[in-house]
Amino acid sequence: MTIYFNEIKNSSSFCIAAFTHTNFTIDGKVSPCCLAEPLEKGIEDFENIWTGSSYVELRKKMLEGTRPLECWRCWQIEDKKGYSDRQIHNNTFLKDNNENLDIDVIKGNTTGFPLWLDIRPGRFCNLKCRMCYSGNSSQIKEEIYLQNKADQDIIGDRPEEFDDWIDNPAAFQIMKKLIPNIKTIKIALVWPKADTVANSRSAKAV
Protein backbone atom coordinates (compact mmCIF):
# COMPACT_ATOMS: atom_id res chain seq x y z
CA MET A 1 0.00 0.00 0.00
CA THR A 2 1.24 3.48 -0.81
CA ILE A 3 -1.11 6.44 -1.33
CA TYR A 4 -3.92 5.42 1.00
CA PHE A 5 -1.97 3.67 3.75
CA ASN A 6 -2.75 6.38 6.31
CA GLU A 7 -6.41 6.41 5.26
CA ILE A 8 -6.70 2.76 6.22
CA LYS A 9 -4.66 3.09 9.37
CA ASN A 10 -6.13 6.24 10.87
CA SER A 11 -9.49 7.11 9.29
CA SER A 12 -12.65 6.50 11.32
CA SER A 13 -14.79 6.26 8.17
CA PHE A 14 -12.65 4.15 5.84
CA CYS A 15 -13.26 0.44 5.26
CA ILE A 16 -11.15 -1.66 2.94
CA ALA A 17 -14.17 -3.87 2.23
CA ALA A 18 -15.59 -1.27 -0.15
CA PHE A 19 -12.44 -1.63 -2.26
CA THR A 20 -11.59 -5.32 -1.98
CA HIS A 21 -14.71 -7.22 -0.85
CA THR A 22 -18.09 -8.17 -2.20
CA ASN A 23 -21.03 -10.11 -0.82
CA PHE A 24 -23.72 -11.89 -2.85
CA THR A 25 -26.95 -12.46 -0.93
CA ILE A 26 -29.30 -15.38 -1.53
CA ASP A 27 -31.71 -13.29 -3.59
CA GLY A 28 -28.94 -11.84 -5.79
CA LYS A 29 -28.20 -8.53 -4.07
CA VAL A 30 -24.65 -7.16 -4.02
CA SER A 31 -23.03 -5.43 -1.03
CA PRO A 32 -19.47 -4.73 0.19
CA CYS A 33 -19.85 -7.18 3.07
CA CYS A 34 -22.45 -9.29 4.85
CA LEU A 35 -23.25 -6.48 7.33
CA ALA A 36 -23.68 -3.62 4.87
CA GLU A 37 -26.98 -2.79 3.23
CA PRO A 38 -27.18 -4.04 -0.38
CA LEU A 39 -26.07 -1.58 -3.05
CA GLU A 40 -27.59 -3.20 -6.13
CA LYS A 41 -29.35 -6.36 -7.29
CA GLY A 42 -28.14 -8.46 -10.20
CA ILE A 43 -25.08 -10.66 -9.80
CA GLU A 44 -25.05 -11.30 -13.55
CA ASP A 45 -24.28 -7.56 -13.98
CA PHE A 46 -21.63 -7.52 -11.26
CA GLU A 47 -18.83 -6.06 -13.39
CA ASN A 48 -20.90 -2.92 -13.98
CA ILE A 49 -21.98 -2.80 -10.33
CA TRP A 50 -18.37 -3.06 -9.07
CA THR A 51 -17.37 0.03 -11.08
CA GLY A 52 -20.80 1.67 -10.99
CA SER A 53 -22.19 4.67 -9.14
CA SER A 54 -23.28 2.87 -5.94
CA TYR A 55 -19.86 1.37 -5.18
CA VAL A 56 -18.03 4.51 -6.36
CA GLU A 57 -20.11 6.85 -4.16
CA LEU A 58 -19.58 4.56 -1.16
CA ARG A 59 -15.80 4.65 -1.70
CA LYS A 60 -15.77 8.41 -2.19
CA LYS A 61 -17.68 9.01 1.04
CA MET A 62 -15.22 6.88 2.99
CA LEU A 63 -12.22 8.74 1.58
CA GLU A 64 -13.89 12.09 2.30
CA GLY A 65 -14.39 11.14 5.95
CA THR A 66 -18.13 10.53 5.69
CA ARG A 67 -19.79 7.50 7.23
CA PRO A 68 -21.96 5.84 4.54
CA LEU A 69 -25.45 5.01 5.79
CA GLU A 70 -25.19 1.54 4.23
CA CYS A 71 -22.61 0.64 6.88
CA TRP A 72 -24.71 1.64 9.90
CA ARG A 73 -24.16 -1.63 11.74
CA CYS A 74 -20.42 -1.00 12.09
CA TRP A 75 -20.95 2.63 13.10
CA GLN A 76 -23.40 1.50 15.77
CA ILE A 77 -20.86 -0.94 17.18
CA GLU A 78 -18.05 1.60 17.16
CA ASP A 79 -20.19 4.34 18.76
CA LYS A 80 -20.73 1.92 21.64
CA LYS A 81 -16.93 1.45 21.88
CA GLY A 82 -17.08 -2.01 20.33
CA TYR A 83 -14.78 -3.60 17.78
CA SER A 84 -16.50 -3.62 14.39
CA ASP A 85 -16.08 -5.70 11.25
CA ARG A 86 -14.73 -2.54 9.59
CA GLN A 87 -11.86 -2.43 12.05
CA ILE A 88 -11.26 -6.17 11.71
CA HIS A 89 -11.11 -5.95 7.90
CA ASN A 90 -8.77 -2.95 7.96
CA ASN A 91 -6.38 -4.45 10.50
CA THR A 92 -6.33 -7.81 8.71
CA PHE A 93 -5.56 -6.09 5.41
CA LEU A 94 -2.68 -4.14 6.95
CA LYS A 95 -1.18 -7.32 8.41
CA ASP A 96 -1.28 -9.13 5.08
CA ASN A 97 1.36 -8.67 2.43
CA ASN A 98 -0.28 -5.99 0.28
CA GLU A 99 2.64 -3.66 -0.51
CA ASN A 100 2.05 -3.90 -4.26
CA LEU A 101 -1.69 -3.27 -4.04
CA ASP A 102 -3.40 0.10 -3.95
CA ILE A 103 -7.04 1.11 -3.87
CA ASP A 104 -8.93 2.82 -6.66
CA VAL A 105 -12.22 4.72 -6.38
CA ILE A 106 -13.53 3.40 -9.70
CA LYS A 107 -12.22 -0.15 -9.98
CA GLY A 108 -11.76 -0.85 -6.29
CA ASN A 109 -8.09 -1.72 -6.35
CA THR A 110 -5.23 -2.18 -8.79
CA THR A 111 -6.44 -5.63 -9.85
CA GLY A 112 -9.86 -4.30 -10.87
CA PHE A 113 -11.59 -7.17 -9.05
CA PRO A 114 -12.67 -7.99 -5.49
CA LEU A 115 -10.11 -10.00 -3.53
CA TRP A 116 -12.56 -11.37 -0.97
CA LEU A 117 -15.81 -13.05 -2.00
CA ASP A 118 -18.60 -13.86 0.46
CA ILE A 119 -21.49 -15.65 -1.25
CA ARG A 120 -24.88 -17.04 -0.26
CA PRO A 121 -25.90 -19.03 -3.35
CA GLY A 122 -29.09 -20.57 -1.96
CA ARG A 123 -30.98 -21.22 1.24
CA PHE A 124 -31.09 -25.00 0.98
CA CYS A 125 -29.72 -26.08 4.35
CA ASN A 126 -30.17 -29.05 6.68
CA LEU A 127 -29.50 -26.96 9.80
CA LYS A 128 -31.68 -24.73 11.95
CA CYS A 129 -29.12 -22.62 13.83
CA ARG A 130 -30.62 -20.36 16.48
CA MET A 131 -28.93 -17.23 15.08
CA CYS A 132 -30.30 -17.85 11.57
CA TYR A 133 -33.66 -17.08 9.92
CA SER A 134 -35.93 -18.29 7.11
CA GLY A 135 -34.14 -16.25 4.46
CA ASN A 136 -30.96 -18.30 4.95
CA SER A 137 -32.31 -21.73 5.90
CA SER A 138 -34.84 -23.88 4.09
CA GLN A 139 -35.39 -25.86 7.28
CA ILE A 140 -36.31 -22.74 9.26
CA LYS A 141 -38.49 -21.51 6.39
CA GLU A 142 -40.53 -24.72 6.44
CA GLU A 143 -40.91 -24.54 10.21
CA ILE A 144 -41.94 -20.87 10.22
CA TYR A 145 -44.54 -21.52 7.51
CA LEU A 146 -46.34 -23.79 9.97
CA GLN A 147 -46.80 -20.89 12.39
CA ASN A 148 -49.66 -18.39 12.13
CA LYS A 149 -48.88 -14.76 11.34
CA ALA A 150 -49.22 -13.67 14.96
CA ASP A 151 -46.59 -16.18 16.04
CA GLN A 152 -44.39 -15.21 13.09
CA ASP A 153 -44.52 -11.61 14.32
CA ILE A 154 -43.51 -12.72 17.81
CA ILE A 155 -40.64 -14.72 16.38
CA GLY A 156 -39.74 -11.80 14.11
CA ASP A 157 -39.54 -13.90 10.96
CA ARG A 158 -41.92 -13.76 8.00
CA PRO A 159 -40.72 -16.10 5.22
CA GLU A 160 -40.19 -14.38 1.86
CA GLU A 161 -40.45 -15.94 -1.56
CA PHE A 162 -37.61 -15.22 -3.97
CA ASP A 163 -35.61 -17.02 -6.62
CA ASP A 164 -32.15 -18.24 -5.62
CA TRP A 165 -29.46 -17.17 -8.06
CA ILE A 166 -27.84 -20.59 -7.73
CA ASP A 167 -29.08 -21.82 -11.14
CA ASN A 168 -28.61 -18.55 -13.05
CA PRO A 169 -26.12 -19.37 -15.88
CA ALA A 170 -25.05 -15.72 -16.23
CA ALA A 171 -24.30 -15.46 -12.50
CA PHE A 172 -22.33 -18.70 -12.68
CA GLN A 173 -20.17 -17.26 -15.48
CA ILE A 174 -19.48 -14.17 -13.35
CA MET A 175 -18.33 -16.46 -10.55
CA LYS A 176 -15.91 -18.25 -12.86
CA LYS A 177 -14.51 -14.91 -13.99
CA LEU A 178 -13.99 -13.65 -10.44
CA ILE A 179 -12.37 -16.79 -9.02
CA PRO A 180 -8.81 -16.29 -10.43
CA ASN A 181 -8.45 -12.96 -8.59
CA ILE A 182 -9.94 -14.06 -5.28
CA LYS A 183 -7.64 -14.52 -2.29
CA THR A 184 -10.40 -15.52 0.13
CA ILE A 185 -13.78 -17.04 -0.64
CA LYS A 186 -16.51 -17.78 1.88
CA ILE A 187 -19.44 -19.92 0.79
CA ALA A 188 -22.37 -20.27 3.14
CA LEU A 189 -24.93 -23.05 2.72
CA VAL A 190 -24.93 -25.85 0.16
CA TRP A 191 -23.95 -25.07 -3.42
CA PRO A 192 -23.87 -28.07 -5.81
CA LYS A 193 -21.90 -26.13 -8.43
CA ALA A 194 -19.14 -25.10 -6.03
CA ASP A 195 -17.04 -28.12 -6.97
CA THR A 196 -17.39 -27.26 -10.64
CA VAL A 197 -16.01 -23.78 -10.06
CA ALA A 198 -13.29 -24.97 -7.68
CA ASN A 199 -12.07 -27.58 -10.17
CA SER A 200 -12.23 -25.32 -13.21
CA ARG A 201 -9.02 -24.34 -14.97
CA SER A 202 -9.40 -20.70 -13.89
CA ALA A 203 -9.46 -21.67 -10.22
CA LYS A 204 -6.10 -23.44 -10.17
CA ALA A 205 -4.30 -20.24 -9.24
CA VAL A 206 -6.45 -19.72 -6.16
Secondary structure as GFF3:
##gff-version 3
##sequence-region A 1 206
A	DSSP	alpha_helix	5	10	.	.	.	ID=ss1
A	DSSP	alpha_helix	17	20	.	.	.	ID=ss2
A	DSSP	beta_strand	21	24	.	.	.	ID=ss3
A	DSSP	beta_strand	29	31	.	.	.	ID=ss4
A	DSSP	beta_strand	40	41	.	.	.	ID=ss5
A	DSSP	three_ten_helix	43	45	.	.	.	ID=ss6
A	DSSP	alpha_helix	46	50	.	.	.	ID=ss7
A	DSSP	alpha_helix	53	63	.	.	.	ID=ss8
A	DSSP	three_ten_helix	69	71	.	.	.	ID=ss9
A	DSSP	alpha_helix	72	79	.	.	.	ID=ss10
A	DSSP	alpha_helix	85	95	.	.	.	ID=ss11
A	DSSP	beta_strand	103	104	.	.	.	ID=ss12
A	DSSP	beta_strand	108	109	.	.	.	ID=ss13
A	DSSP	beta_strand	116	119	.	.	.	ID=ss14
A	DSSP	alpha_helix	138	145	.	.	.	ID=ss15
A	DSSP	alpha_helix	149	155	.	.	.	ID=ss16
A	DSSP	alpha_helix	169	178	.	.	.	ID=ss17
A	DSSP	three_ten_helix	179	181	.	.	.	ID=ss18
A	DSSP	beta_strand	184	187	.	.	.	ID=ss19
A	DSSP	alpha_helix	194	198	.	.	.	ID=ss20
A	DSSP	three_ten_helix	201	203	.	.	.	ID=ss21
###
